[in-house]
Amino acid sequence: MNWQTSKSWAASLGFAMLTATSAYAQETIKIGVSEPLTGPVAASGTYVTNGARIAADYVNQNGGVLGKKLQLVIEDNKSNPREAVNSVEKLILKDKVPVLMGAWSSTFTLAVMPKLMEYGVPMVVETASSSKITTAGNPWVFRTSPTSAMEAKAFAKLIDSYSPAIKKVDFLAVNNDWGLGAAVEFKKMLEAKGIAIGRTETMTPDMTDLSAQLAALKGSGSDTVIVTSGIEQLTLAIRQAGEQRLPQRIITTGGSFPEPLLKTPGPKGYVSQHLLFFAPWAPERAKHPAIAKAFMDGWKARGLEFAGQTEGFRGFDAILTIAEAIRVSGKAEPTAIRDALWKVQVQGANGDIAFGKEGPAGKESGQAAPNVYVVELKDGQVSVK
């Protein structure tokens, strides 16, 4: 083969590949995903992303949407609000996605929300809990996860069952919109029930030594510490609290579960409780067991960590919701998908997904009403309350 022939063959191959790529793009419906795959909360973001992949496979294996396959375009927001903005702009402007899922943290999600308004692209928010997300007047936001206020309200129904009783509560919260917002909402709920509020200690998202905060809480006289952070810091806080023999019970919020403590438990006999939105240890409690099983089967087939399902389901349910909105809209176009999200009725792993309106009139955001479970962890063993 001479150079001219080789050059002609290469050009033909390049054209064929371009044509095939364009045809593939036309045969698929893109969904943009912005999640923290590196950085301090990478474990959670990875779990959510894996759940999204399982949902896309599930939808595609069942005929896709509008005769096309779903194609996830995944970007790492690096556990950083600026990178979250960059990832969303890339997905919208370069990848031309008509809809997004993200961005895990309230801080990351709040950072990207102006871009949704600017470009007119809807986002299904699968994790973030700050009330600001759905009260800021952004009609392109639809949240499947509960607000901190909703989580606190659900927990309020369980407080009277505690023995010994909850009488005084301290807080250990990650110092961002999520952690501080959760502390505010739980304090409101506790005060309304006549429960005293003690100390509040904060930690940066990347902090790896919590001994000073825990030492301050140890002598506070409270009986309970409510902790809000990601998997990595929850695990660290519980392990160090056990080592310091913190006398208070530990209750965590936000749906994160300290999965590493299953394999390498903290000090023997130390107990922690966790407010979760999906409990894979009791799938029979799910409102739609068949959907929960489909998610769990997909998770198992990929050989993923069992406890990661407590966050992975978020990505699964969010992609099912987006797929249904595309089906209802009849086309993969941002405004049509946004309008359809108000009409969806989805059976998810967590339960029924439909959106009520929150925020200023005419600029409402969508908010679903998820279920909440209490899971207890002791010596590497889990029980669902």
DRENTI-275802 format. One record per residue (C-alpha): residue in one letter; y, z, x. Coordinates in steps of 0.2 Angstrom, whole numbers, padded with zeros to 4 digits, always signed. Each point is the difference from the previous one (the first is absolute). Example, Ala and Ser with C-alpha at 12.3 -4.5 7.8 and 13.67 -1.06 7.14 Angstrom:
BEGIN
A-0022+0039+0062/S+0017-0003+0006/
END
This chain:
BEGIN
M+0000+0000+0000/N+0017-0005+0008/W+0016+0009-0002/Q+0007-0010-0014/T-0016+0001-0010/S-0001+0019+0004/K+0019+0002-0006/S-0004-0010-0016/W-0015+0010-0004/A+0010+0016+0003/A+0014-0005-0011/S-0013-0005-0013/L-0008+0017+0001/G+0016+0009-0001/F+0005-0010-0015/A-0017+0004-0008/M+0002+0019+0004/L+0018+0000-0007/T-0006-0009-0016/A-0015+0012-0002/T+0011+0015+0003/S+0013-0006-0013/A-0015-0004-0012/Y-0007+0018+0003/A+0017+0007-0004/Q+0002-0009-0016/E-0018+0005-0005/T+0004+0019+0003/I+0013+0012-0008/K+0008+0011+0014/I+0003+0018-0002/G+0011+0009+0013/V-0006+0017+0007/S+0011+0011+0010/E-0009+0016+0006/P+0000+0011+0015/L-0014-0006+0011/T+0007+0008+0016/G+0010+0016+0003/P-0001+0018-0007/V-0007-0005-0017/A-0011-0014+0005/A-0016+0008-0007/S+0007+0000-0018/G+0007-0018+0002/T-0016-0006+0006/Y-0010+0008-0014/V+0012-0008-0013/T-0001-0017+0008/N-0019+0001+0000/G+0001+0004-0019/A+0011-0015-0002/R-0012-0012+0009/I-0015+0007-0011/A+0010-0004-0016/A+0004-0018+0006/D-0018-0003+0004/Y-0005+0008-0017/V+0013-0012-0009/N-0005-0015+0010/Q-0019+0003-0003/N+0004+0001-0019/G+0008-0017-0001/G+0017+0004+0008/V+0016-0002-0010/L+0006-0016-0009/G-0014-0009+0009/K+0006+0005+0017/K-0005+0013+0013/L+0011+0014+0005/Q+0006+0000+0018/L+0007+0016+0007/V+0013-0002+0014/I+0000+0017+0009/E+0014+0007+0010/D+0001+0016+0010/N+0016+0010-0003/K-0004+0011+0014/S+0004+0016-0009/N+0018-0004+0002/P+0013-0004-0014/R+0009-0014+0011/E-0017-0008+0003/A-0004+0001-0018/V+0016-0010-0004/N-0005-0013+0013/S-0017-0001-0006/V+0006-0003-0018/E+0013-0013+0005/K-0014-0009+0010/L-0012+0000-0015/I+0013-0007-0012/L+0010-0012+0011/K-0014-0007+0012/D-0016+0003-0010/K+0008-0004-0017/V-0009+0014-0009/P+0004+0001-0019/V-0005+0019-0001/L-0002+0014+0012/M-0010+0017+0001/G+0007+0014+0011/A+0007+0009+0009/W-0010+0017+0000/S+0014+0012+0004/S+0015+0004-0011/T+0011-0002+0015/F-0007-0018+0004/T+0000-0005-0018/L+0018+0006-0003/A+0005-0010+0016/V-0008-0016-0007/M+0007+0001-0018/P+0016-0009+0003/K-0009-0015+0007/L-0010-0001-0016/M+0017-0001-0010/E+0007-0012+0013/Y-0014-0012-0001/G-0007+0003-0017/V-0018+0004+0004/P-0010+0014-0009/M-0009+0014+0009/V-0014+0010-0006/V+0002+0017+0008/E-0017+0008+0003/T+0004+0017+0008/A+0018+0005+0002/S+0005+0015-0011/S+0019+0003+0001/S+0008+0000-0017/K+0014-0011+0008/I-0011-0015+0000/T-0001-0002-0019/T+0017+0007-0004/A+0011-0010+0012/G+0002-0015-0012/N-0012-0012+0008/P-0008-0011-0013/W-0012-0008+0014/V-0009+0016+0003/F-0017+0005-0009/R-0008+0016+0006/T-0019+0004-0003/S+0000+0017+0009/P+0007+0015-0008/T+0017+0008+0004/S+0001+0017+0008/A+0006+0006-0017/M-0015-0007-0009/E-0011+0008+0013/A+0008+0017-0002/K-0001-0001-0019/A-0019-0004+0001/F-0002+0015+0012/A+0009+0011-0011/K-0014-0001-0013/L-0012+0007+0013/I+0010+0015+0008/D-0005+0013-0013/S-0018-0003+0005/Y+0002+0006+0018/S-0007+0017+0005/P+0007+0009+0009/A+0016-0006-0009/I+0013-0011+0007/K+0016+0012+0001/K+0010-0007+0015/V+0000-0017+0009/D+0006-0006+0016/F+0002-0018+0005/L-0005-0010+0016/A+0007-0018-0003/V+0002-0016+0011/N+0019-0002+0002/N+0003-0016-0009/D+0003-0006-0018/W-0019+0003-0005/G-0002+0017+0007/L+0017+0007-0005/G-0001-0008-0017/A-0017+0008-0003/A+0006+0017+0005/V+0015-0001-0012/E-0011-0006-0015/F-0013+0014+0003/K+0013+0013+0002/K+0008-0005-0017/M-0017+0001-0008/L-0005+0017+0008/E+0017+0008-0004/A-0002-0005-0019/K-0017+0009+0000/G+0008+0016+0008/I-0008-0002+0017/A+0010+0005+0015/I+0005-0012+0013/G-0001+0005+0019/R+0004-0009+0016/T+0001-0019+0002/E-0005-0007+0017/T+0002-0018+0005/M-0008-0011+0013/T+0004-0018+0007/P-0014-0013-0005/D-0006-0001+0018/M+0000+0019+0004/T-0017+0005+0008/D+0003+0019+0002/L+0004+0010-0016/S-0003+0017+0008/A+0018+0005-0002/Q+0001-0005-0018/L-0016+0009-0004/A+0005+0016+0009/A+0015+0000-0010/L-0010-0001-0016/K-0013+0012+0005/G+0011+0015-0003/S+0009-0006-0015/G-0010+0010-0013/S-0004-0015-0011/D-0018-0003-0006/T+0001-0019+0000/V+0006-0014+0011/I+0003-0017-0007/V-0001-0014+0014/T+0006-0018-0002/S-0003-0012+0014/G-0012-0014+0005/I-0019+0001+0005/E+0004+0004+0018/Q+0012+0014-0003/L-0010+0007-0014/T-0015+0001+0011/L+0010+0008+0014/A+0009+0013-0012/I-0016+0006-0007/R-0009+0001+0016/Q+0014+0010+0008/A+0002+0011-0015/G-0018+0004+0001/E+0001+0004+0019/Q+0016+0011-0003/R-0009+0008-0015/L+0014-0003-0012/P-0004+0011-0015/Q+0007-0012-0013/R-0010-0013-0010/I+0004-0018+0005/I+0003-0013-0013/T+0005-0017+0005/T+0010-0013-0011/G+0002-0019+0000/G-0018-0006-0001/S-0004+0001+0018/F-0017+0008+0006/P-0003+0007+0017/E-0016-0011+0003/P-0003+0006+0018/L-0003+0017-0006/L-0016-0006-0008/K-0008-0004+0017/T+0008+0014+0010/P+0005+0014-0012/G+0013+0013+0005/P-0005+0018+0002/K-0014+0006-0011/G+0004+0005-0017/Y+0017-0007+0000/V+0004-0008-0017/S+0013-0014-0005/Q+0003-0008-0016/H+0007-0018-0003/L+0009-0009-0014/L-0008-0017+0000/F+0001-0015-0012/F-0018-0006+0003/A-0015+0011+0004/P-0015-0010+0007/W-0011+0015+0000/A+0001-0001-0019/P+0001-0018-0006/E-0007+0005-0017/R+0016+0008-0004/A+0010-0016+0002/K+0006-0007-0017/H-0008-0017+0005/P-0016+0004+0010/A-0005-0019+0002/I+0017-0004+0008/A-0001+0016+0011/K-0018-0006+0005/A+0006-0017+0004/F+0013+0007+0012/M-0012+0012+0008/D-0014-0013+0002/G+0013-0011+0009/W+0005+0015+0011/K-0018+0004+0004/A-0004-0018+0004/R+0014-0001+0013/G-0007+0016+0008/L+0016+0010-0002/E+0003+0019+0001/F-0005+0007-0017/A+0015+0012-0002/G+0012-0015+0003/Q-0003-0005-0018/T+0012+0014-0005/E+0014-0012+0006/G-0009-0016+0001/F-0001-0001-0019/R+0019-0002-0001/G-0001-0017+0008/F-0014-0005-0011/D+0009+0005-0016/A+0016-0008+0006/I-0008-0017+0003/L-0009+0000-0016/T+0016+0004-0009/I+0009-0015+0009/A-0015-0011-0003/E+0002+0004-0019/A+0018-0003+0000/I-0002-0017+0008/R-0013-0004-0013/V+0011+0005-0014/S+0015-0009+0007/G-0010-0016+0001/K+0008-0004+0017/A+0003+0007+0017/E+0019+0001-0001/P+0010+0016+0004/T+0010+0002-0016/A-0015-0005-0011/I-0011+0013+0009/R+0014+0013-0002/D+0001-0003-0019/A-0019+0000-0002/L-0001+0017+0009/W+0008+0008-0015/K-0015-0007-0011/V-0015+0004+0011/Q-0014+0012-0006/V-0012+0003+0015/Q-0015+0010+0002/G+0000+0007+0017/A-0009+0012+0011/N+0012+0014-0004/G+0001-0005-0019/D+0011-0010-0011/I+0015-0009+0008/A+0015-0005-0011/F+0018+0002+0004/G+0013+0011-0009/K+0019-0002+0003/E+0010+0011+0012/G+0018-0002+0006/P+0016-0007-0007/A+0000-0010-0016/G-0002-0018+0004/K-0006+0003+0018/E-0016+0010-0003/S-0014+0002+0012/G-0018+0001-0005/Q-0010+0017+0001/A-0018+0002-0004/A-0008+0017-0004/P-0015+0004+0012/N-0013+0013-0001/V-0001+0015+0012/Y-0015+0009+0007/V-0001+0017+0009/V-0013-0001+0015/E-0005+0015+0010/L-0005-0001+0018/K-0010+0014+0009/D-0011-0002+0016/G-0001-0019-0002/Q-0006+0001-0018/V+0010-0007-0015/S+0000+0006-0018/V+0010-0008-0014/K+0009+0013-0011/
END
